[in-house]
Amino acid sequence: MNTILIDLTTLNKDELKMASYGIKLFFHKIKDLSLIVVGESNNLLTIKDLDNIKIIDSTNNENALDETLSNNIFSTFVSFRNKSKIVDIANNNFNKTIDSPLYASFFANAYTGRMTLLGDLGYKSFSAKEDFLSYKETLKIAYKELFENKDVKFKFLLASNLKRTDETKDIISNLKNDNCFDCEIGSNYLLEADTDILLGDATIIQATISGINQGVTVYNEYLENGMKNSFQYKFGGLFIKKLMESFNSSIDKKITSGGMMLLGYDKNIIGIRNDTTSIGVSSCLNLANKMTKLNFASKLK
């Protein structure tokens, strides 16, 4: 039976409950795999009695995760640690299969719902031309495997309204040699990229995501304050409530809430934000399950 290892050792009590509920949601739909969960067992009662789940208690054992990793009885590793910590675990416990590993994540087009694979999300601080060319090939294989799509197109993300450097021009020139290259787009249009793969510099991607999330937060707070202090705002808010809920679910944190894949090792590796909702955890585990069944990591060589 396929096995997924889930690292919950960095989560607090409330985060553990959220993660547990997400795991339970996932297991309502999926039965033909097993989970090894490393975390504080007293805060994992929601999943304690579920079939095919083994809990490794880390309460009084700071080496619980290392010991479980060394057993090597899993195909996919899922962790709530930050990206650099996950990279450290990968380098210490798994083997690299490509020269330029990278983080990538799926997000939905803000208007159509079309899924786009986004990378690089920051495996290394500064990516060279050779890295981008490697990322492109890795992402193409990943998309084809996960979506069974043989005709993949990709776009290159640039910072809107900024002058292109000679290095950037050189990267674009090389990317254009690929028949799968579609075009370049500005960061202002990230959420409506309408492509299979969106490749870009990690700094630009992270700045764009942060800007989107901050803008949505400010707008939501402005609307909520208005509804609290004005009858007209409150009355009008009743008519747009469903629209706003739909907007928030399409935009806010969706770019990484479904999990970030670390591509380029001999294990499937996924990182999750510790502020992801239980639905986000379930969605991430669906991706982990698909990667596990595909023996996905072995395809990226």
Protein Blocks (a to p, Z undefined) as FASTA:
>chain_A
ZZddddfklpcfklmmmmmmmmmmmmmmpmbbccdddddfklmmmmmmpghiacddfklo
mklmmmmmmnopafbdcdfbdfklmmmmmmmmmccfbfbdcdddddddfklopacdddde
hjafbdcfklmmmmmmmmmmmmmmmnopabdcddddddehiacdfklmmmmmmmmmpmkb
gbdcdfklmmmnopabdcddfklmmmmmmmmmmmmmmmmmmmmmmmmmomklmmmmmmmm
mmmmmmmmmmnoplmmnopadehiabdcddddfkbcfklmmmmmmmmmmmmmnommmmmZ
Z
